[in-house]
Structures are given as C-alpha cells and as structure tokens.
Amino acid sequence: MRKDWLDNLGLSMPKTVDEFYNVLRAFTFDDPDGNGRHDTYGLAGGVNFSYLWQVFSAFGVQPGDFQRVGNELHPDYIRPEMRTALAFLSRLYSEGIMDKDTLVMNGNQIEDKAVRGIIGLFGSAAAGLVIRIYPNMLTVNPNAQVELFVPPPSTNGNVIMPVGRNGGGMRGVSARCNNMDAVMRYFNWMIEQDTSALPLEILNADKVLMGTIGVDTQIVGGKYLTNISQNMLTPAAAADLYRFAYRTHVNTVISDKQLFERTQTEIDAGTALPPFLWAQQNAAKYGRPSAVAITGPVYAEYVNDLNTYWQETIASIVTGAKPITAWDDFVRWFYANGGQKIIDEVTRLNM
C-alpha cells in the first residue's frame, strides 16, 4: 500500500473493513498524490479478478482454497463469507474505486499502474517489490513510499494471509517408470546451482540480469529476468529460465519458521532488504495455506467447469450485471454438478 498517500491524506493503515473501504475511497477521490487531478484508484485486479487477495482475506476466504467445516473440507467458493466479499468488491467497482480495467489487465499491467502511481493498493511478492516495482516507482516519484498491508481481521476475528507451500508444488514419478536414472538427472539439472549466482544473491540484487545465470546475453542481456518474453529466448535461455524459477524454490524447502529466522539473520547482516522480512514475519504470524494439498480424479473431472462458472459468476456480480443472488445460484449449481463428490474426495485425501 502507498504509505506516502496515507500520510498525505492524514490516514492510518486500516485495521477494520470499514477503514479499509474509507482508505480505498480516499485514494480514489481525495487526490492522494496532490497533483490536482482525478487520476488515481484505490486498487486494481487482474483478469478473472486476480491480484485481489487482500480484499478476499479481509473476509476470511480465497478463491480456490479450502477450509475445514466440521469433518469436511469445503471450497471457499461456497462459504457465506465469499458472498460478503463479492458484495464488497461490487461496491468498489460500482463506485469507481476499483480500476475499470480490472477485467482485462494482467500482472505486468497492474505492476505498471502501481509504478506510475495510478493505484494505491497492489499485490506483489516481496522479491518483485524489491527488484522491480519499488525501484521503478522511485524513478517516477522519488518520494514514493510503500508499506506491507496486512488485511483487517475477517468476520471470525482472525487475520488471514494466503501463503504458498514451500517447494512450489510436488512432482510425482509413476511406479511404472523404467528409467529412473533419467528422471533423477532431470531433477539434478533443475536444481543445480550456478556458483556465480546463488538464489538469495539473485533475489537481493538491484537487477537480475539474464547473463548472471549463464544464458545467451547476446539476445537478452541487460534486461530484467522476469520481463523477457519467452519467444525472445534461445532454447538454452528458455531452459535456464525454467530452471531458475524452480531453483529459487526447490533449494529453500524449509519451514516458514526457518525461512523467517534466516531472513532475519540476513536483515541483521545487511544482506537482505526489509520487504523480505515483512513478508516472512506476516506469513509466519498470519499465513494460512489452503487445507488441500492433494486432489484426485473427481476434482480433475469437474474443476474446469467449476472454474469457468465461477469466473462468470464473479464477473457478473462485481460488474453489476447480476445481483449478489447469482452467488446463491452458483452454490446450488456446485452441489448439482459434482460438488459433494469433490468435497468427499479432497476430505479423504487431505484429512
């Protein structure tokens, strides 16, 4: 969140949903950057209303996550708190507090609006904030300040921040695999470290240059790693980019507590930047990974239709094309189209 905008308006970091709304409204209509123009928004989301986890967290839910309800695991899609969250988002959209480009923007476009000072609240990983967003923001406005926004407590009184599972996912090998040596060579290649650029050194660098991980610098040298289009890479460069993405996760398969302690040590030694500490402190304190780590064939059978209908539902409600009762229709549709089978399967596999 833009800390300098809060200061300009005499506001504090919001601690309740009402304060959250008031801050977003002020960011939109009270000229937070002091330029005398109506050219800012409280927040923006991406295609399919992605990058809005802060809003959903304020209501204790996240699209795609599951939570324990009695002796079952239920998707957050169908929890009553999701209905309240959608009504809140619809209000933001109808009042012009949410950027109207929300339906069509990708992550890079949201980041660009954050850098140019168009939105006051935006989602980002700590690494992206340190490496790209904040340095680029300072080139536009040297007085810009950002601060990690911790969502207000949800309706059950808990502060919730979604966190991923360390390791970036799981890889399985078929029991019928007849060339395990080749599989292990692949895994070894994927996590092999370039001794000239260890993962933490990469993440803490001011710039991440493709050349630092040994790819073809004649084609892509000097540009930010995450800003390189895949179709601009040589096969060797694309392979190393893939390997880099996993190297930074697979080599840190440790607990949140261990990751927090290591980050604190790096902060104390002056080798890491504060946003990493912000992220790990709050992940350790408030983090809630989805209750479901494993899904099965039933989920796979229904998930595409489920996601399609969900995206249609959220878009129609938030934009005002349909009333909030469209969520009730979605819940009924869920149970009529394999919903209980999904619940039964994920409960059996994860509890």
C-alpha positions as CSV (number, residue, x, y, z in Angstrom):
1,M,0.0,0.0,0.0
2,R,1.2,3.6,-0.7
3,K,2.3,4.8,2.6
4,D,3.0,8.3,1.3
5,W,-0.6,8.5,0.1
6,L,-1.8,7.6,3.6
7,D,0.4,10.3,5.1
8,N,-0.7,12.9,2.5
9,L,-4.3,12.3,3.5
10,G,-3.7,12.1,7.2
11,L,-4.8,8.4,7.3
12,S,-3.5,5.4,9.1
13,M,-3.1,1.8,7.9
14,P,-6.7,0.4,8.0
15,K,-7.5,-2.1,10.8
16,T,-11.2,-2.8,10.0
17,V,-13.2,-3.5,6.9
18,D,-14.9,0.0,7.2
19,E,-11.5,1.7,7.5
20,F,-10.3,-0.4,4.5
21,Y,-13.1,0.9,2.4
22,N,-12.6,4.5,3.5
23,V,-8.9,4.4,2.7
24,L,-9.6,3.0,-0.8
25,R,-12.2,5.6,-1.4
26,A,-9.9,8.4,-0.3
27,F,-7.2,7.0,-2.6
28,T,-9.7,7.4,-5.4
29,F,-11.4,10.7,-4.8
30,D,-9.2,12.8,-2.4
31,D,-6.2,13.5,-4.6
32,P,-3.7,11.4,-2.6
33,D,-0.8,12.3,-4.9
34,G,-1.6,16.0,-4.6
35,N,-1.4,16.7,-8.4
36,G,-4.9,18.3,-8.5
37,R,-6.2,15.7,-11.0
38,H,-8.7,12.8,-10.6
39,D,-6.3,10.2,-11.9
40,T,-6.0,7.6,-9.1
41,Y,-7.8,4.5,-8.0
42,G,-7.9,2.6,-4.7
43,L,-6.9,-0.7,-6.2
44,A,-7.0,-2.8,-9.3
45,G,-7.4,-6.5,-10.1
46,G,-6.3,-8.6,-13.0
47,V,-8.1,-10.9,-15.5
48,N,-10.7,-13.0,-13.6
49,F,-10.3,-10.7,-10.7
50,S,-6.9,-12.0,-9.7
51,Y,-4.5,-9.9,-7.5
52,L,-7.3,-9.1,-5.1
53,W,-6.2,-11.5,-2.3
54,Q,-6.1,-8.6,0.2
55,V,-9.8,-8.0,-0.2
56,F,-10.8,-11.7,0.0
57,S,-8.5,-12.1,3.0
58,A,-10.5,-9.4,4.9
59,F,-13.4,-11.7,4.7
60,G,-11.5,-14.9,5.6
61,V,-11.7,-16.6,2.1
62,Q,-9.6,-17.1,-1.0
63,P,-10.9,-18.3,-4.4
64,G,-9.6,-21.8,-4.9
65,D,-8.8,-22.5,-1.3
66,F,-10.5,-25.0,1.0
67,Q,-11.3,-24.8,4.7
68,R,-12.4,-27.3,7.3
69,V,-16.1,-27.2,8.1
70,G,-16.9,-29.8,10.7
71,N,-15.5,-33.1,9.4
72,E,-15.2,-32.0,5.8
73,L,-13.1,-29.7,3.6
74,H,-15.2,-27.1,1.8
75,P,-14.1,-24.8,-1.0
76,D,-14.1,-21.1,-0.1
77,Y,-16.2,-20.5,-3.2
78,I,-19.3,-21.8,-1.4
79,R,-18.7,-20.3,2.0
80,P,-21.1,-17.4,3.1
81,E,-18.1,-15.1,3.7
82,M,-17.4,-15.3,-0.1
83,R,-20.8,-13.8,-0.7
84,T,-20.0,-10.9,1.5
85,A,-16.6,-10.4,-0.2
86,L,-18.2,-10.3,-3.6
87,A,-20.7,-7.7,-2.4
88,F,-17.9,-5.6,-1.2
89,L,-16.0,-5.9,-4.5
90,S,-19.2,-5.0,-6.4
91,R,-19.5,-1.8,-4.3
92,L,-15.9,-0.8,-5.0
93,Y,-16.4,-1.4,-8.7
94,S,-19.7,0.4,-9.0
95,E,-18.4,3.4,-7.1
96,G,-15.3,3.7,-9.3
97,I,-12.9,2.8,-6.5
98,M,-11.6,-0.2,-8.4
99,D,-9.8,0.5,-11.7
100,K,-12.3,-0.2,-14.5
101,D,-9.6,-2.0,-16.5
102,T,-9.6,-4.8,-13.8
103,L,-11.3,-7.3,-16.1
104,V,-8.6,-7.1,-18.8
105,M,-5.3,-6.5,-17.1
106,N,-2.5,-9.0,-16.5
107,G,0.1,-8.8,-13.7
108,N,2.5,-6.7,-15.7
109,Q,-0.1,-4.1,-16.4
110,I,-1.1,-3.9,-12.8
111,E,2.5,-3.5,-11.8
112,D,2.9,-0.7,-14.4
113,K,0.0,1.2,-12.9
114,A,1.5,0.8,-9.4
115,V,4.8,2.1,-10.6
116,R,3.1,5.1,-12.3
117,G,1.2,6.0,-9.2
118,I,-2.3,5.2,-10.5
119,I,-3.3,2.6,-7.8
120,G,-2.7,2.8,-4.1
121,L,-3.0,-0.9,-3.2
122,F,-1.5,-3.7,-5.3
123,G,-0.4,-7.3,-4.8
124,S,3.2,-8.3,-5.2
125,A,5.7,-10.9,-4.0
126,A,8.4,-9.4,-1.8
127,A,11.0,-10.2,-4.5
128,G,9.1,-8.4,-7.2
129,L,8.6,-5.4,-4.9
130,V,12.3,-5.1,-4.1
131,I,13.8,-6.0,-7.5
132,R,11.4,-4.1,-9.8
133,I,8.4,-2.3,-8.5
134,Y,9.7,0.0,-5.8
135,P,13.0,0.9,-7.7
136,N,10.9,1.8,-10.7
137,M,8.4,3.6,-8.6
138,L,11.2,5.9,-7.3
139,T,12.2,6.9,-10.8
140,V,8.7,8.2,-11.3
141,N,8.3,9.7,-7.8
142,P,11.4,9.9,-5.6
143,N,9.1,10.5,-2.5
144,A,7.1,7.3,-3.0
145,Q,6.8,5.1,0.0
146,V,5.2,1.6,0.3
147,E,4.3,-0.4,3.3
148,L,3.0,-4.0,3.6
149,F,-0.7,-4.0,4.1
150,V,-2.0,-6.6,6.5
151,P,-5.7,-7.3,5.8
152,P,-8.1,-6.4,8.6
153,P,-9.4,-9.3,10.7
154,S,-12.1,-11.3,9.0
155,T,-15.5,-11.9,10.3
156,N,-14.2,-14.6,12.7
157,G,-11.7,-12.2,14.2
158,N,-8.6,-13.8,12.6
159,V,-6.2,-12.0,10.3
160,I,-5.5,-14.2,7.3
161,M,-2.9,-14.0,4.6
162,P,-2.7,-16.7,1.9
163,V,0.7,-18.4,1.7
164,G,2.1,-21.0,-0.7
165,R,3.6,-24.3,0.3
166,N,7.4,-24.3,0.4
167,G,8.9,-26.1,-2.6
168,G,6.5,-24.6,-5.1
169,G,4.5,-27.8,-5.5
170,M,5.1,-31.5,-5.8
171,R,6.4,-33.8,-8.6
172,G,5.4,-37.4,-8.8
173,V,7.0,-40.3,-10.7
174,S,5.0,-43.2,-12.0
175,A,5.6,-46.5,-10.3
176,R,5.9,-48.0,-13.8
177,C,8.8,-45.7,-14.7
178,N,11.6,-47.8,-16.4
179,N,14.3,-45.1,-16.5
180,M,14.6,-43.6,-13.0
181,D,18.2,-42.6,-13.8
182,A,16.9,-40.2,-16.4
183,V,14.3,-38.8,-14.0
184,M,17.0,-38.1,-11.4
185,R,19.3,-36.5,-13.9
186,Y,16.4,-34.2,-14.8
187,F,15.8,-33.2,-11.1
188,N,19.5,-32.7,-10.6
189,W,19.7,-30.4,-13.6
190,M,16.6,-28.5,-12.5
191,I,18.0,-27.6,-9.1
192,E,21.7,-27.3,-10.0
193,Q,23.1,-24.0,-8.7
194,D,25.2,-21.7,-10.8
195,T,28.1,-21.0,-8.4
196,S,28.3,-17.4,-9.7
197,A,24.7,-16.6,-8.7
198,L,23.2,-18.3,-5.7
199,P,19.4,-17.9,-5.3
200,L,19.5,-15.4,-2.4
201,E,22.1,-13.3,-4.2
202,I,19.8,-13.2,-7.2
203,L,16.8,-12.2,-5.2
204,N,18.7,-9.4,-3.3
205,A,20.3,-7.9,-6.4
206,D,19.2,-4.5,-7.7
207,K,18.9,-6.0,-11.1
208,V,18.5,-9.6,-12.2
209,L,20.4,-9.9,-15.5
210,M,19.9,-12.9,-17.7
211,G,23.7,-13.0,-18.0
212,T,24.2,-13.8,-14.3
213,I,22.8,-17.3,-14.7
214,G,24.7,-18.1,-17.8
215,V,22.2,-17.7,-20.7
216,D,22.7,-16.2,-24.1
217,T,23.4,-12.5,-23.2
218,Q,23.7,-11.5,-26.9
219,I,20.0,-11.8,-27.2
220,V,18.6,-10.9,-23.8
221,G,21.5,-9.4,-21.8
222,G,20.8,-6.4,-19.6
223,K,17.1,-6.8,-19.2
224,Y,15.2,-7.9,-16.1
225,L,14.8,-11.6,-15.9
226,T,11.0,-11.5,-15.4
227,N,10.5,-9.0,-18.2
228,I,11.8,-11.2,-21.0
229,S,9.2,-12.6,-23.4
230,Q,9.6,-16.4,-23.8
231,N,9.5,-16.1,-27.6
232,M,12.6,-13.8,-27.4
233,L,14.7,-16.5,-25.8
234,T,17.0,-19.1,-27.4
235,P,16.2,-22.7,-26.4
236,A,19.2,-22.6,-23.9
237,A,18.0,-19.4,-22.4
238,A,14.4,-20.6,-22.0
239,A,15.7,-23.8,-20.4
240,D,17.8,-21.9,-17.9
241,L,14.9,-19.5,-17.1
242,Y,12.7,-22.6,-16.3
243,R,15.5,-24.0,-14.1
244,F,15.9,-20.6,-12.4
245,A,12.2,-20.5,-11.4
246,Y,12.5,-23.8,-9.7
247,R,16.0,-23.3,-8.3
248,T,14.8,-20.4,-6.1
249,H,12.1,-22.6,-4.6
250,V,13.4,-26.1,-4.5
251,N,16.6,-25.0,-2.7
252,T,14.5,-23.4,0.1
253,V,12.3,-26.3,1.1
254,I,12.3,-25.3,4.8
255,S,9.6,-24.4,7.3
256,D,8.2,-20.9,7.5
257,K,9.8,-20.5,10.9
258,Q,13.3,-21.4,9.4
259,L,12.7,-19.1,6.5
260,F,11.8,-16.3,8.8
261,E,14.8,-16.8,11.0
262,R,17.1,-16.9,8.0
263,T,15.7,-13.8,6.6
264,Q,16.0,-12.0,10.0
265,T,19.7,-13.0,10.0
266,E,20.2,-11.6,6.6
267,I,18.5,-8.3,7.6
268,D,20.7,-8.0,10.6
269,A,23.8,-8.6,8.5
270,G,22.6,-6.0,5.9
271,T,22.5,-8.6,3.1
272,A,18.7,-8.6,2.6
273,L,16.1,-5.9,2.2
274,P,13.1,-5.2,4.6
275,P,10.3,-6.3,2.4
276,F,11.5,-9.9,2.7
277,L,11.3,-9.6,6.4
278,W,7.8,-8.0,6.2
279,A,6.6,-11.0,4.1
280,Q,8.1,-13.7,6.3
281,Q,7.0,-12.1,9.6
282,N,3.5,-11.9,8.5
283,A,3.5,-15.3,6.7
284,A,4.6,-16.8,10.0
285,K,2.1,-14.9,12.0
286,Y,-1.0,-14.9,9.8
287,G,-0.3,-17.3,7.0
288,R,-2.9,-19.8,6.1
289,P,-2.1,-22.3,3.3
290,S,-5.0,-24.0,1.6
291,A,-6.2,-27.0,3.5
292,V,-6.0,-29.1,0.3
293,A,-2.6,-30.2,-1.0
294,I,-3.7,-33.2,-2.9
295,T,-6.6,-33.6,-5.4
296,G,-7.7,-36.6,-7.3
297,P,-9.6,-37.8,-10.4
298,V,-13.0,-36.5,-9.2
299,Y,-11.7,-33.0,-8.8
300,A,-9.9,-33.2,-12.2
301,E,-13.2,-34.2,-13.8
302,Y,-15.2,-31.2,-12.5
303,V,-12.6,-28.5,-12.0
304,N,-12.7,-26.9,-15.5
305,D,-16.5,-26.4,-15.5
306,L,-16.3,-25.3,-11.9
307,N,-13.7,-22.6,-12.6
308,T,-15.5,-21.5,-15.8
309,Y,-18.8,-21.0,-14.0
310,W,-17.0,-19.3,-11.0
311,Q,-15.3,-16.8,-13.3
312,E,-18.6,-16.0,-15.0
313,T,-20.3,-15.6,-11.6
314,I,-17.7,-13.3,-10.0
315,A,-17.5,-11.1,-13.2
316,S,-21.3,-10.7,-13.4
317,I,-21.7,-9.9,-9.7
318,V,-18.7,-7.5,-9.4
319,T,-19.6,-5.5,-12.5
320,G,-23.2,-5.3,-11.5
321,A,-24.5,-7.4,-14.5
322,K,-26.2,-9.7,-12.0
323,P,-27.3,-9.3,-8.3
324,I,-25.5,-10.9,-5.4
325,T,-28.1,-13.7,-5.6
326,A,-26.1,-15.0,-8.5
327,W,-23.7,-16.4,-5.9
328,D,-26.6,-18.4,-4.4
329,D,-27.2,-19.8,-7.9
330,F,-23.5,-20.8,-8.1
331,V,-23.7,-22.7,-4.8
332,R,-26.7,-24.6,-6.0
333,W,-25.0,-25.4,-9.3
334,F,-21.9,-26.6,-7.4
335,Y,-23.8,-29.2,-5.5
336,A,-25.8,-30.2,-8.5
337,N,-22.6,-30.8,-10.6
338,G,-20.4,-33.0,-8.5
339,G,-19.8,-30.6,-5.6
340,Q,-20.3,-33.1,-2.8
341,K,-18.1,-35.6,-4.7
342,I,-15.3,-33.0,-4.8
343,I,-15.8,-32.4,-1.1
344,D,-15.7,-36.1,-0.3
345,E,-12.6,-36.7,-2.3
346,V,-10.5,-33.8,-1.0
347,T,-11.6,-34.6,2.5
348,R,-10.5,-38.2,2.2
349,L,-7.1,-37.3,0.6
350,N,-6.2,-34.4,3.0
351,M,-7.7,-35.1,6.4
